[in-house]
Amino acid sequence: MNTETRSSKAGVVVSVRGSVVDVCFEDHLPPIYSVLRAGSDRQIVIEVLAQQDARHVRGIALTPTQGLARGTTVEDTGGPLKAPVGKAVLSRMVDVFGNAIDREAAFSDVEWRSVHRAPPSLMHRSTRSEIFETGIKVIDVLAPLERGGKAGLFGGAGVGKTVLLTEMIHNMVGHNAGVSIFCGIGERCREGEELYNAMKDAGVLQNMVMVFGQMNEPPGARFRVGHAALTIAEYFRDDEHRDVLLLVDNIFRFIQAGMEVSGLMGQMPSRLGYQPTMGTELSGFEERIANTDTGAITSIQAVYVPADDFTDPAAVHTFSHLSASIVLSRKRASEGLFPAVDPLQSRSKMTTPGIVGDRHFGLAQEVRRTLAQYDELKDIIAMLGLEQLSPDDRNIVARARRLERFLTQPFFTTEQFTGQKGKLVSLEDALSGCERILRDEFKDYPESSLYMIGEIDEAKAKSQSEHEAAA
């Protein structure tokens, strides 16, 4: 490259404040989203987010800025951040820049595409509605997922979002004929390493791609890692015409990274310190997850809820994009009812007679009604005791408590901690179990016989063994 070409593409750093870098360009002004590189090995990556005037741009660093100083030369790469796409990325683990982070060889036979892409137009979207079975009773019965839809796992810290997400990966990746993409946004590196080893042991790594931006990385990298994963997912949907399962842990960290970037850029925060552009940023991300005529991206996203406050703007904005919301309850977790899904707060737009059928719809409504009536009776039980209830109310309480225990399930991913073998339950078996409990078929069985089982018939064998142990 001659000196003239290099100088026309080069700029000079005029200020560095943490991750925010201002650069002056004499001859041309890089467009928004351009990637700039600086440092001796061009290892410092900066993304342009604002044009200050005719000569200055302000960018956010996607890498640590150690060694960057005023007067440092910055090179404009002439394009946006790009992600690698193609069959070569399958079974690999990559970072936000598309670098391999699994200690394997660097990519050779891949195409690089911009991470900033428009969502598919309405004309190309599919309008089919299909159920996506997970093998987890409480989800399949009360909040069924949509193939090509977006499901959120909402909960505070430590209620089991990542465990539930990992269990869904275990259950679905093996049966899912398409490609699975796991995107870790601002979460722990321990979880990434555990997931990689688990998928390798299960023999499903060859149909999986993992993209990570961990919590120790700068906010710019955490903010863009989701877009990089979406670009890879769109390739498999649009070019390979395959169904894609996109798993995101955690979408709140994406919003949080946007909030940090916004604060660093000097924008005035809106409610509770969130960025004024949160709704737009989240919409731009979520709308790219869509069904088209050629393939579908089904997404399951963990959503951290700050301080268990479901009125928090991050939770409220995320709710509006989802076809199914699975809410995890700290109260149920404290009672040992795992998965700690709150059956009354969780919902799915798939639970209509036209999609799931009359039997499933009727059963889901009856289960909810029984659990809601039990919820109302809890205050009376606490004050006066169970004996003061009418016989009808006592029957409702007995059914509800048995339903609560039947909707628990041992997980494959927690076998090593609990010592209980994981169970996969078909939708038909889950519905049949709920129906038989509501018909009082198990009223003479102890509640404990229904706890942590798979199919309902296991309760009989469990009750028998408990009786023998007691004798």
Buried (B, 14 or more C-beta within 10 A) or exposed (E): EEEEEEEEBBBBBBEBEEBBBBBBBEEEBBEEBBBBBBBEEEEBBBBBBBBEEEBBBBBBBBBBBEEBEEEBBBBBBEEBBBBBBBEEBBBBBBBBBBEBBEEEEEBEEBEBBEBBBEBBEEEEEBEEBBBBBBBBBBBBBBBBBBBBBBBBBBBBEEBBBBBBBBBBBBBBBEEBEBBBBBBBBBBBBEBBEBBBEBBEEBEBBEBBBBBBBBBEBBBBBBBBBBBBBBBBBBBBBBEBEBBBBBBBBBBBBBBBBBBBBBBBBEBEEBEEEBBEBBBEBBBBBBEBBBBBEBBBBBBBBBBBBBEBEBEBBBBEBBBEBBBBBBBBBBEBBEEEBBBBBBBEBBBBBBBEEEBBEEEBBEBBEBBBEBBBBBEEBEEBBEEEEEEEBEEEBBBBBBBBBBBBBBBBBBBBBBEEEEEEEBBBBBBEBBBBBBBBBBEEBBEEBBBEBBBBBBBBEBBEEBBEEBEEEEE
